């Protein structure tokens, strides 16, 4: 793209910003927000802010250029209608999980596609990613699985101690 005109230079900057955001993000979700109200969109942004997730709206044509630079052209078919792009820098499933949970209460928001671990994901795959437990949930499951055998040993020791006292 020629950058000798100011409008072209601005578009090139935006494309570079999108490329940078996709590269640095752990997870990206693309959702259609066509019939969301301003209040609903504000609620989505508030929830995202609480989780350290960024919500941006870009022109699909500029995102197309960015995904072509990143060789993620599988996403082009999802870059239609009015899309919101959700970037999670801390948690790979955070963006998809946020959109999926928000869409349960607001049917006007539709999770369409995303990027997970650097790979483009279609609607079914990104919905599956959204159902995965978070890191914190996995840590608590792991800790609980470590504690369970100890509880069993303690129960046996207590039972043996009780029978010896009788």
N, C-alpha and C positions, 0 to 999 in steps of 0.2 A: 504494500500500500504506500503510495506517495505521501510524504509528510510535509510537502511544501505549502499546504494550505492549513490554516489553523484548525479547522474542523477535523481534518485527517490526523493531525498531530494529537488532538484531544482523544480521538477514537483509539489511536495507537497506544496512548497512555492507559486508557481504560482496559484494553485487551491485555496489556502487560500486567496490570493490576489483577485481572481475573486469573491469568496464568500463575502469577505469584501466589494468590490465595488458594488455588487448587493444589499447587505443589506443596505449600506449607501446611495445608489442612490434613488432619488425620482422617476426616470423613466429610463428604459433601452430599447434600440431598437436594434434589430438584423437585419442586412441588408446584402444581398449578393452583393459583389463588384467585381465579377469575371472578367468583361470586362472593369473596370474603368482604365483609364490611370493614370500614376503617377501624372500628373498635376491635373487631376480631384480629385484624392484622397487628394492631397495637398490643393486644394481649400476647400474640405469638412473639413479638419482639421483646416484650417484658420477660416472658418465660425464658427466651433464649439468652437474654442478658444475665439473668440469674444463674444460668448454667455456663456462662462464658462462651456462648455460641453466637456467631455473627449471622445476621439475616440481611441479605442484600437483594435488590432488584436491578437487573441489568437487561439491556436489549438482547434478545436472543441472537441477533446477527453478530453481536460482539462476542458473545459466549461461544458461538460456532467457530469464530476465528481462533479463540483461545483453545478450545478442545482440539482443533486441527493441529495447532502448534504442539500440543501435548500427546498427539496420537490417540485421543479418546473419541474418535469420530463415531463410535457406537452411540454416543449421547445425542447426536444430531437429530435423530428421529423424535426425541423427547423435547426438543427446543421449539415448541409451537405453543400458541396461546399465551397467556400471561403467567410467567414463571417467577418464583421466588427461589433464591439460591441460599442454602443454609450451610455455613462452614463451621466445623467443629475442630478446634486446634488441639484439644486435650484428650478427647475420647473419640475413638474411631466410629463408634456407633451412636454417639450423642446426637448428631444432626438428624439421622434417620429416625431415631427413637423419639426425638422432640416432635418431628413432623407427624409421625404415625400416631403418637398419643394425642396431639392437638387435633388431628383429623378425626379421631373418634368422637370428639365433642362438636367439631365444626366440619360437617360433611362437605362444605364448599372447598376445603383444602384437600388436594389429592397428591399423594406421594407418587412421583412418576419414575424417577431414576436416581442414580447417585454414583459416587465414587467411594470405594472402600478399599483400603490398602493399595491405592494407586491403580485399581482396575475399575472400569466402567461396569455398572450393574443395571440390569433392567428392572422393571417394576416388581416382578416376583422376587428377584434376588434381594433387592434393597428392602422389601417388606420383611423378608426372612431375617435379614441383618437387624432390622428394627426390633425383632422379637427376642434377640439375644439378651442375656442378662448383662448388666453393667459390670465394670471392674469391681466396684464395691460389693455388689451382690456375689460375684464369683469369689472374692476374698472371704466373705462371710460364710459361703457354702464350704469353702476349703477348710476354714478354721473349725467349723462345726463338724466336718468329717474327721478332723484330727482329734477333736475332743470326745467324740462318741465312744471310741474304744476305751478311753480313760474312764468315762462314766460307767461303762460296763464292768471294768476291772474294779472300780470302787464299789459297785453294787455287789459284786461277788465277795469282795473282802468284807463288806458290811454283813452280808448274809452268813459268811463263815464265822465272823465274830459273834453274831447273834446266836448261832447254834452252839458255839462253845460256851456262851454264858448260860445257856439253858442246861 
